[in-house]
Amino acid sequence: MSRFPCAVATVSRRLSGPALLVGILLLAGCGEAPKAEKAEPRPVRTALASTRAATDAVTLTGQVEAQNEASYGFRIGGRVIERLVNVGDRVKPGQVLARLDPQDEQNALRSAQAALSAAQANQSQTRNQYERQRQLLARGFTPRAQYEQAEQAYLNARSQVEDAEARLQMARDRLGFTELKADSAGVVTQRRAEPGEVVQPGQSIVEVARQDGRDAVFDVPAVLLSSIPADPLVEVTLAGDPNARATGRVREVAPQADPVTRTFRVRVGLIDPPEALRLGTTVIGRVTVDGGPVIEIPASALTRLNDKPAVWVVDPTAKTVALRNVEVLRFTPASVTVAEGLKPSEIVVTAGVQALHPGQQVRLLGTQP
């Protein structure tokens, strides 16, 4: 293109008249630079960054346990001769659960009865002597020393009778201890001894879940425990049947974490649980946690900048866009919750984010609320 004006200038020296005029016009046309067309603003769809209260549902898996579970054991040692209940049996107050061999206790009872009879005979004899000495002393026919000796013998005999009566009662109690009885209604959950075993006092023989309530028990991490409200309403559903559900409130929180799992045992008292929530069944507990106000935008507004989440933010005055990194708290297929990087009521681009560049002019097609 630079050679063409030079050629016209050379020809102009040799031509005149009409030919020279054509050359001058060609030279004038070659000297004009083409003008760039002005870019039209790109149409985009936008949305306002809205603020809402963050409510999350914390979900944990646990199991149903009895609110009160009693471990029954004999108060004395001995050999088990009968265990009258099995796992799953329902028991009533006063029902016999197991028995020990009562032979030794029966012998002790007979010995105590014999000792009481001997003590009572001695008491009767010393009482007669005491009464006789008292009458003789009143008439002056016996010395006071002999009277006092008879009185002391009578008092000792009476004390021996009281001791024998106490020992007899203890022997009767120990004979009664050879029968292990339930003190409340419930369901047998475990058996820990069989007939023929020799057991020690207090050793667990049968465990019974009492029927005065059921708990849903969960192992809760410390990070969740701190975010749960003080008295939350917990929704508990059966793992295999979502229709079997109940509500409850936290009844007990373990003061110390488990040394292995580092979680805290939380017991939720169930309110009128259905029969499907049996002891030992697996349940799912849900509780709503309020996380404070958060900013939410449509999921289509999210893109990336420097391998981090980002959004295109519109300047409402200049109608230009800028790419800004944001910190995503959580997201769903429809929306994104932003923790940092956006302010309430800022305008973000929701459609056409891949074709924009920083500072580009845009035309808003509509802003979603």
matplotlib code that plots the C-alpha trace (Angstrom):
import matplotlib.pyplot as plt

x = [0.0, 3.0, 4.2, 1.0, 1.2, 4.8, 3.7, 1.0, 3.5, 5.8, 3.0, 1.9, 5.1, 4.3, 0.5, -1.6, -5.2, -7.8, -5.2, -3.5, -6.8, -7.5, -4.0, -4.6, -7.9, -6.3, -3.6, -6.1, -8.0, -5.0, -4.0, -7.3, -7.1, -10.1, -12.1, -12.7, -16.3, -17.4, -18.2, -21.8, -22.4, -22.8, -26.3, -26.2, -28.6, -28.0, -29.2, -29.0, -26.9, -29.6, -29.2, -31.0, -30.8, -28.6, -30.4, -28.6, -29.9, -27.4, -28.0, -26.5, -27.0, -27.6, -29.6, -32.5, -31.7, -33.6, -33.6, -33.0, -31.3, -30.8, -28.2, -29.4, -27.0, -27.2, -26.3, -24.6, -22.3, -23.2, -23.9, -26.7, -29.2, -31.9, -32.1, -35.8, -35.7, -34.1, -33.2, -36.4, -38.6, -40.8, -40.7, -42.9, -42.1, -41.4, -40.8, -38.0, -35.2, -32.7, -32.0, -28.9, -28.4, -30.1, -28.7, -26.0, -28.5, -31.1, -28.5, -27.6, -31.2, -31.8, -28.6, -29.9, -33.3, -31.6, -29.4, -32.5, -34.3, -31.3, -31.0, -34.7, -34.4, -31.5, -33.4, -36.4, -34.1, -32.3, -35.5, -36.9, -33.8, -33.9, -37.5, -36.8, -33.8, -35.8, -38.6, -36.0, -34.2, -37.5, -37.9, -34.3, -33.5, -30.7, -27.7, -27.8, -24.7, -26.5, -29.5, -27.3, -25.6, -29.0, -30.0, -26.9, -27.3, -30.9, -29.8, -27.1, -29.6, -32.0, -29.2, -28.3, -32.0, -31.9, -28.7, -30.1, -33.2, -31.1, -29.0, -32.1, -33.4, -30.1, -30.3, -33.8, -32.7, -29.8, -32.1, -34.3, -31.2, -30.9, -33.8, -33.1, -36.2, -37.1, -38.1, -39.8, -41.3, -39.1, -37.5, -34.5, -31.6, -28.7, -28.0, -24.5, -24.7, -25.9, -27.0, -24.1, -21.9, -20.5, -21.0, -19.7, -21.8, -22.9, -21.9, -24.3, -26.6, -29.4, -29.8, -33.3, -34.3, -37.0, -40.2, -40.2, -38.8, -36.6, -33.6, -32.0, -28.3, -25.8, -22.1, -21.7, -18.4, -17.2, -17.4, -21.1, -21.8, -20.8, -23.1, -26.3, -28.7, -29.1, -32.5, -33.1, -36.1, -34.6, -36.5, -35.8, -36.8, -36.3, -33.4, -35.4, -38.8, -39.0, -42.7, -41.8, -40.7, -40.8, -39.5, -37.3, -35.1, -31.6, -31.7, -28.0, -24.7, -21.5, -19.1, -16.1, -15.3, -14.7, -11.0, -11.0, -13.5, -13.2, -17.0, -19.5, -22.4, -25.7, -29.0, -32.2, -35.4, -38.1, -41.6, -44.3, -42.2, -44.0, -43.6, -41.4, -38.6, -37.6, -34.6, -31.4, -32.9, -30.9, -32.3, -31.5, -31.6, -32.0, -31.7, -31.8, -28.9, -29.1, -25.8, -26.7, -27.3, -25.5, -25.4, -27.0, -26.7, -27.8, -25.4, -25.0, -23.2, -20.2, -17.0, -13.2, -10.3, -6.8, -8.3, -10.6, -14.4, -15.3, -18.2, -18.7, -19.8, -21.5, -20.8, -24.3, -23.0, -20.5, -22.3, -18.9, -18.0, -15.2, -14.2, -13.9, -12.9, -15.4, -15.4, -18.2, -19.7, -22.0, -23.8, -26.7, -27.5, -29.7, -27.9, -24.5, -24.0, -21.2, -19.2, -16.9, -16.3, -19.8, -21.9, -25.7, -27.6, -24.5, -25.3, -23.7, -23.9, -25.8, -25.8, -22.9, -20.1, -17.7, -17.7, -16.8, -13.6, -12.7, -14.0, -16.3, -19.5, -22.7, -26.4, -28.6, -31.4, -33.0, -32.0, -33.5, -34.4]
y = [0.0, 2.3, 1.7, 2.9, 6.6, 6.8, 5.3, 7.9, 10.7, 9.5, 9.2, 12.8, 14.2, 12.7, 13.2, 16.3, 17.2, 14.6, 11.9, 14.0, 14.7, 10.9, 10.4, 13.1, 11.5, 8.1, 9.6, 11.3, 8.1, 6.1, 8.5, 8.1, 5.5, 3.3, 4.2, 1.4, 0.6, 1.2, -2.1, -2.5, -3.2, -7.0, -7.9, -9.9, -11.2, -10.3, -10.9, -9.0, -10.6, -11.2, -11.7, -14.5, -16.3, -19.3, -22.4, -25.7, -29.2, -31.2, -34.9, -37.7, -41.5, -43.1, -45.8, -46.2, -47.1, -47.2, -44.1, -46.2, -49.7, -51.7, -54.3, -56.9, -59.0, -61.0, -59.3, -62.5, -64.9, -68.5, -71.0, -70.2, -73.0, -71.2, -68.3, -67.8, -65.2, -64.8, -61.8, -60.1, -61.3, -58.8, -58.7, -57.3, -55.9, -58.6, -61.3, -63.8, -63.5, -66.1, -68.2, -69.3, -72.6, -71.8, -74.7, -72.7, -69.9, -72.4, -73.9, -70.5, -69.7, -72.9, -72.1, -68.6, -70.0, -72.4, -69.7, -67.5, -70.4, -70.9, -67.2, -67.0, -70.0, -68.3, -65.1, -66.9, -68.5, -65.3, -63.4, -65.8, -65.6, -61.8, -61.7, -64.0, -61.9, -58.7, -60.1, -61.4, -58.1, -56.3, -58.5, -58.3, -62.0, -61.5, -59.2, -56.5, -57.8, -61.1, -59.1, -57.0, -60.1, -61.6, -58.3, -58.2, -61.8, -61.0, -57.9, -59.9, -62.6, -60.1, -58.6, -62.0, -62.5, -59.2, -60.2, -63.6, -62.0, -59.7, -62.6, -64.6, -61.6, -61.4, -65.1, -64.7, -61.8, -63.7, -66.6, -64.1, -62.8, -66.2, -65.0, -62.2, -60.1, -57.3, -54.0, -52.5, -53.5, -53.7, -55.9, -58.1, -56.9, -59.1, -62.2, -62.6, -65.8, -69.3, -72.0, -73.7, -70.7, -69.5, -65.7, -63.0, -60.4, -57.6, -59.5, -58.6, -61.5, -59.9, -56.4, -55.0, -51.9, -50.2, -49.1, -45.5, -44.0, -44.3, -42.3, -41.7, -41.7, -40.0, -39.5, -35.8, -34.1, -31.2, -28.7, -29.5, -29.6, -25.9, -24.8, -26.6, -24.4, -24.9, -26.7, -27.8, -29.8, -32.9, -34.9, -38.6, -41.0, -44.7, -45.4, -48.0, -46.2, -42.4, -42.6, -43.9, -40.7, -38.9, -35.7, -35.2, -32.9, -33.2, -34.8, -35.5, -34.5, -36.4, -34.1, -35.8, -36.8, -40.5, -41.1, -43.0, -41.2, -37.7, -37.4, -36.6, -38.9, -37.1, -38.6, -37.3, -38.1, -39.2, -37.8, -40.5, -42.7, -45.1, -48.9, -49.0, -47.2, -50.3, -50.6, -51.1, -49.8, -47.4, -43.9, -40.6, -37.4, -33.9, -30.6, -27.1, -24.8, -21.0, -19.7, -16.0, -13.9, -15.0, -13.8, -16.0, -15.8, -18.1, -21.0, -19.9, -16.7, -18.7, -18.8, -19.1, -16.7, -18.0, -21.4, -19.9, -19.3, -15.9, -13.8, -10.9, -7.8, -5.0, -1.4, 0.1, 3.6, 2.8, -0.4, -2.3, -5.6, -6.7, -10.3, -10.8, -13.8, -15.0, -17.5, -20.1, -21.4, -24.0, -24.5, -26.4, -27.0, -23.8, -21.4, -20.5, -19.2, -16.7, -16.2, -13.4, -11.3, -9.8, -7.2, -7.2, -5.8, -5.9, -6.9, -10.1, -11.5, -14.8, -15.5, -15.1, -15.1, -17.1, -14.4, -11.3, -9.5, -7.0, -3.5, -4.6, -2.5, -4.5, -4.0, -5.3, -7.4, -7.8, -8.1, -10.9, -10.0]
z = [0.0, 0.6, -3.0, -4.6, -3.7, -5.0, -8.3, -8.6, -7.8, -10.6, -13.2, -12.3, -13.6, -17.1, -17.2, -17.4, -17.7, -16.8, -16.2, -13.6, -11.8, -11.5, -10.0, -7.4, -6.4, -6.0, -3.9, -1.6, -1.2, -0.2, 2.6, 4.7, 7.7, 8.3, 11.5, 14.2, 14.9, 18.6, 20.5, 21.6, 25.4, 25.9, 27.2, 30.5, 33.0, 36.6, 40.2, 43.5, 46.2, 48.9, 52.6, 54.4, 57.7, 57.5, 58.9, 58.5, 59.4, 61.3, 60.7, 62.8, 63.1, 66.5, 68.2, 70.7, 74.3, 77.5, 79.6, 82.7, 82.5, 85.7, 86.2, 88.6, 90.8, 94.0, 97.2, 98.4, 96.6, 95.7, 93.0, 90.5, 90.2, 88.1, 85.7, 84.9, 82.2, 78.7, 76.5, 75.3, 78.1, 79.8, 83.6, 86.3, 89.7, 92.2, 89.5, 90.3, 87.8, 89.1, 92.2, 94.2, 96.0, 99.4, 101.4, 103.3, 104.1, 105.3, 107.6, 108.9, 109.5, 111.6, 113.6, 114.3, 115.4, 117.8, 119.2, 119.8, 121.6, 123.9, 124.6, 125.5, 127.9, 129.6, 129.8, 131.4, 134.0, 135.0, 135.1, 137.7, 139.8, 139.6, 140.7, 143.6, 144.8, 144.5, 146.8, 149.3, 149.3, 150.1, 153.2, 154.2, 153.7, 151.1, 150.7, 148.1, 146.4, 145.6, 144.3, 142.1, 140.7, 139.8, 138.2, 136.1, 134.9, 133.8, 131.9, 130.1, 129.2, 127.8, 125.6, 124.3, 123.3, 121.3, 119.7, 118.7, 117.3, 115.1, 113.9, 113.1, 111.0, 109.2, 108.4, 107.1, 104.9, 103.5, 102.7, 100.8, 98.9, 97.2, 95.0, 92.5, 91.9, 89.6, 91.2, 88.2, 84.9, 81.9, 79.2, 79.6, 77.4, 78.5, 80.6, 82.1, 84.1, 83.5, 86.0, 87.6, 87.8, 91.1, 91.3, 93.6, 95.5, 93.1, 89.9, 87.1, 86.3, 84.2, 82.7, 82.3, 80.3, 82.4, 80.6, 81.9, 78.8, 75.7, 74.5, 71.1, 71.7, 69.4, 69.3, 68.5, 67.4, 69.5, 66.5, 66.1, 69.8, 70.1, 67.3, 68.5, 70.5, 74.2, 74.1, 70.6, 69.4, 67.7, 65.0, 65.2, 62.4, 62.0, 59.5, 57.5, 57.8, 57.6, 58.6, 62.0, 63.7, 67.0, 68.6, 71.6, 73.6, 74.8, 78.2, 78.9, 77.4, 78.4, 80.3, 78.8, 75.2, 74.3, 74.5, 71.1, 68.9, 70.6, 70.4, 73.1, 74.0, 73.8, 75.0, 73.5, 75.5, 73.0, 73.4, 72.9, 70.6, 68.3, 68.8, 65.7, 67.6, 69.6, 71.7, 69.7, 66.4, 64.3, 64.0, 62.3, 64.3, 62.7, 64.4, 62.9, 63.6, 63.1, 61.6, 61.3, 58.2, 55.0, 51.3, 48.7, 44.9, 42.0, 41.3, 37.6, 38.8, 40.0, 37.9, 38.7, 39.1, 40.0, 40.7, 43.3, 43.1, 41.7, 40.4, 37.9, 39.8, 37.9, 38.6, 38.5, 37.6, 34.8, 33.7, 33.7, 35.2, 37.4, 38.4, 42.1, 44.3, 46.9, 49.7, 49.3, 52.5, 50.9, 47.6, 46.1, 42.4, 42.5, 44.8, 46.4, 49.9, 50.1, 53.3, 52.1, 49.0, 48.4, 50.1, 50.3, 47.2, 44.9, 41.3, 40.0, 36.4, 36.2, 32.4, 30.0, 32.6, 30.3, 27.6, 29.8, 30.4, 33.2, 32.5, 29.7, 29.1, 29.7, 29.2, 32.0, 30.6, 34.0, 37.6, 39.7, 43.2]

ax = plt.figure().add_subplot(projection="3d")
ax.plot(x, y, z, "-o")
ax.set_aspect("equal")
plt.show()
